[in-house]
Amino acid sequence: MSGKLLVTVDSLRYDKYHLMPATQDYLDASHETAFAVSTATPGSFPGILTGQYPTPGGIDEMAEFAAEFDGYTVGISTNHLLSERYGYGHAFDYFEAPNPGDMGLKQRVEKAVTPGTIHHRLLSTGWNALQSVRNQFKDVGRTFRPAEDVIETLLTQIEGRDEWLGWIHLMEPHHPYEPDDGEMGRVEAQNASRRVLNGNGSKEDETLVGRAYEQEIRELDATLSDLWDSLSSDTEVVFTADHGELLGEDYEPSWGHPGVMAPELLRVPFGTRNVNWDSGTVVSHIDIGSIMLGEPFGKGEFNRTHAYATYGEEKAVMDEEYLYNGTDFRTLNGDCIDANNVSARGELTRRWNRFDPDTVYRTDALKEDLQDLGYK
């Protein structure tokens, strides 16, 4: 069997990609300066799947690049925000996404509470505390569908097919960080993750949670090695993360993936196998549809020199050395740098001023889905 496969990983930082040696060995090319178009899933995937910057109105149900492919198409999402209720999946012949089910007590209460308010933050903190207590008295499974199950379904769907295009989205290592073989049990790992994400974690919590995040990445790499071994040698593969993750850096908030225009969130791993394309000094998620199809799609470009990102009213522009967010110039490692030392500051500033996309807001998604994923 041969085909084309896009693998997206949730919350994988660029500087943690070295923890995936099997995946790096499998991919035959990588790009060191690839960027997400947003800091969180709701804003990232319009760029990844439709080649467009995010807008409040959602996506056109036939705008996904899979609609341009003539063969069999399969999409498997493990994230509530990437489901048919948000306009995804209509371009695929076979599509799976989580079913959030009926609205529970937490969601009914939150429906009347505005995100971002003190009441909402208190409710979120209280809910996580309640979950921590409940976890002490019941067996706890994985928060999200495991990667091995997704891979098994994908391989079943493409078996015996000559022309196919697939996309799978894997939730490891999205918080709560809960590796199978970590220093903490699953209950303890979930509770520690919730404490840290809510700003109530101790230094010990932060250390353990950081290690759990890294262990999830190692375990994901081991799982993906089975996928790589199962694919035909001529399968075209694109591998990336939808965004990065904050792990206690000097931002507010300092954990998770809030709407902060930071390199730790916007710079992502990006690798390919058997894909011939003219890459520039920079790659944007906007370009993925063009790369997968081998022809221009949406706002995608070949030979790109600058990438753009947006979240709410925030925006950023990146080149192969720096990120500018309207306030700070930062190196791609996250260090703040004096603007006088940035040779391209004039070009970056001009591009930042000209970039005016429609914006995406977290409130566009249903509150219950966002809270289930740990957003505030």
N, C-alpha and C positions, 0 to 999 in steps of 0.2 A: 504494500500500500504506500502511496505517496501523497503528499498534499502540502498545505500551508498551515502553520500553527502559531498563534499568538498566545503567549503565557504572561499573564500579569499577576504580580504578587503584591499584596496589600501591605503598605507601611515599611517597606524594605529600604533602608538607608544605603546610599552609595558607599559610604565608608565601612559598611558591614558586609559588603558583597564578597570580600575575600574569605568569608566563612563558608562559601559555597564552591569549593574547588571542583567537585564533580560537574557542576553546571558550567563553570568557567572552562573546564577542559573540553566539554561537549561543544560549546559554541566556538565557532572558528573566527569570529571577529567581535570586537567590543568597541564602544565609543565612550570616551572618558568624560565628555561634557554633554550629557543628555539631561533634559529638563521636563518636569511635569508642567502642565498648564494651570495647576491649582494645587493647594496644599492639602486637600482632602478629597475623598471619593466623589462627592456630588459634583464637584467642579472639574475633576480630572477626566472622567470618562466621556463627556461630550467630545473632548479633544482626541482621546484614544480611539474611539469607535466611529466618530462622525467627521473628524477633521475640522471641527469648528470650536470656537471658544464658547464657554458655557453662557447660557442665557437663562433668565428667570422662567421662560416659557417651556423649558424642557427641550426634548429632542424630537425631531420629525421621526415618526416610527419607521420610515423607510430610509433614513439618512445614514444608517450604519454601512460601513464599507463592505460588509458581507453581502449586501444587496447587489453589489456589482459583480459578484463571483458567480460563474455559471454552474459550478458543480454543487455537491452536497455540502451544506453548512451546519455546523453544530456549535452552540454556545452554552457554557456551563458557568453560572455565577454562584458564588457563595456569599454574596453580600445583598442584604435587603434593598439597598439603594440602587442596585443594578438588576432590577426586575421589571416585569411588564407594566407594573403600576406606575413606573417612571418612564415608560416609553421605550425600554430596551427589549431586545429579543425578537422583534417582529421580522427582522431580516433573515433569521436563521430557520432552517428547516426543522431542526431539533433544538429546543432551548429549555434549560432548567434554571430556576432561581429559587431562593428561599421563600416560603410562604409564611408571612408573619402571623397568620391565624387571626383569631378574633381578638378584639381589643380587650385587654385585661384591666385590672384595677389601676395599675400604675398609669396606663395610657389614658384611661378615662379621666383621672385626676389631672394629668398633664395637659389634656386638651384645653383646659381652661386657664393654663398658666403660660405666660409669655416667655419664650426662651431668652436667656441673658439677664433676666431680672433676679433680684435677691431671692424671691420666692422660688423661682425655678432652680437656682443653685442649691438652695436649702433642700428642695425636694430631691434633686439629683443625689446630693450627699446622703440624705436620709435613705434613699432607695438602695444605694450601694452598701450602706451600713446594714440595712435589713437583709440584703442578699448575703453579706458576710456571715451574719448570724444564722440564716437558714442553711448555709453551706455546712455548718458544723453538725447538722442533724440529718443530712441526707447524702446519698451518693451523688457525686457531681460528674457529669460527662463533659465532653468538649463543648465550648461555647459555639463553635462554628463547624460546618461540615468539613471533615478532614480531607487533606489533599489526596491521600491514597484512594479514597472513594470517588473523588472527582476524576482522577486519572483512569480508574477502572471503567467508569461510564464513558469517558471519551474514547478509550480504546475499543470498547464494544460498539460504539456508534460508527467509528471509521473503519472497522474491520471489513476487508474485502472491497473497499471503495477505491476506485482509481483516481477520481478527482474530488478532493475535499478541502474545506477550509474550516479550521477550528479555533475557538477562543476559550480558554479557561482562566478563571480568576480565583486565586487561592488566598485564603484569609490568614494563614500563617505568614508573618508574625504579628498580626494585628492584636492590640490589647483586648482582653487581659492576656498576658503572656503566660502560657500554660504548657510548657514542653512535657513530653512523655517521660523523659529521663533527666529531670532537673534536680536542683538541690532541695526544692520544696515539693510537697505533694500538690496535686491539682487544686484542692480547696485552698491551701495556703497561698499558692501562686496567684489564684484569682483574687483572693482578698487583698494580698499585698499590692497587686496591680491597681485595684480600685482605690486603695488608700493613696498611692502615689499619684494617680491621675487626678484625684480630688484635692491634692495638695496637703494631705494629712499623713503622708508617709514619713517614717524615720529615715535617718541616713542608712541604717541597715536595710530597711525596706528598699530604698533606692538602689543599693548595691546588688541585692538579690534579684530585684526586678530587672535591672540591666543585664545581669547574667542570664536570666530566664529568656529575655528577648533574644540574646545571642544563641542560646541553645535551641530555641525554636527555629532559627535560621539554619543551624547545622542539621537539624532533623528534617527540615524541608528539603535541603540539598540531597540527603540520603534518599528521600522519597522520590524526588525528581529524577534521580539516577535510574530508577526503574522505568520511568517514562522514556528517558533518552534511549535506553537499551531496546525499547519496544518499537520505536519509530523506524521507518524505512530510512536508509542512509541518505536518500535524496530529499527528505522532507525539509521544506524551508521553515525555519523557526525564527521568531522574534521574541525576545525575553526582556521584560522590564518590570518596574514597580510603578504603581499608580501615584505614589508620593513617598516621602521619607517619614521620619519620626523624630520628635524631640525626646532626648533622654537626659533631661536635667540641665540643658544649656541655659545661658543667661537671657532668656526671653520670658514673657509673661503671657500665657502659661508656659511652663518649661518642660512639660511632658505631653506626649500624644501628638496629635497633628491639628492644632488650632490654625486659625487664619493668619499666620505670621509669615511674611515674605522673607523666608530664611533659606540659605543654601541647604541646611540639614533636612528641609522639607521638600525643596524643589529640585535638587540635583538627585538623579536616580540612576541605578544601574541600567545598562542597555547593551544587549548582545544579540548577535544573529548567527545563523548557520545556513549555508547554501543560499544566501541572499545577496544578489549583486545590485548595488545601488551607489549612486554618487553622493557620498556624505560630505557635508561641509565641516567647518570647525565646530559646529554646534548641531545637536539634534533636539527637536521638540516632539512631544507626544502628538502634536498636530500632524506630524509627518507619517505616523504609523500606517494610516490607510494607504497612502501613496507607496510606502515601502512594501506593504503586503501585496498590493495589486500590481506593482511595477509600473505605475503610471500616475499622473497627477490626480489627487483626490482632495476635495474640500480646500482648505487653506494650506494644505501640505506643500512643502518645498523640498527640493534637492539642493545640495550645496548651500545650506543655511549658515548664516553667520551670527544671527541673534535669535533668542527665544524669549517668549513673553509668558507671564503668568498673572492670574487674577483671582481674587477671592473677596466677595462683597465689594467694598469700595477700595480695597487695597490692590496694588498691582506692582509688577517688577519686570525688569528687562535684564537679560543675561547674555554675556558673550563667553568666549573660551577662558576668560580669566576672572571676571567679576560679576557680581549681582548688584543692581541698583534698585532700591525700593522707594525712591522719592525722598528718603531721609538719609540713609546710610549707603556707602559703598562697602561691599564685603567681598573678600576672596571666596572662592568656591569651597574652601575649608571652613568658612564661617567667621573668619577674623574680620573685624571692622578695620577699615583702612582710611587714612587721610585722603580726601578727594584730590589734593594736590599731587599725590603719588599715583594717581590713576591716569595713565596717558589717554585712555579712551573716554574720560569722563564727559567730554562735550558730546560725543556721539551717543553714549548711553543716556545722558540727560535728555537730549533731543528725542530719542526714540521713546523714552518713558513718557514724555509730554504728549507725544503723538498717539500713543497707544490708548485707545478708549473703547474697549469692548463692552458689550452688554455684560452686566454683572450677574453673579450667581449668589444666592443667599441660602444659608443653611435652613431657613424656615420654609424653603420651597419643598423640602422633604417632609414626610409625615413625622410628627414628633416621636411616635412610638418606635419607628425604625431608627431614628437618630439616637435615641436614648439607649436602645438595645445595643447599639454599636459603641456607646461610651461617649458620644458627643454631648457637649453642654450647650 
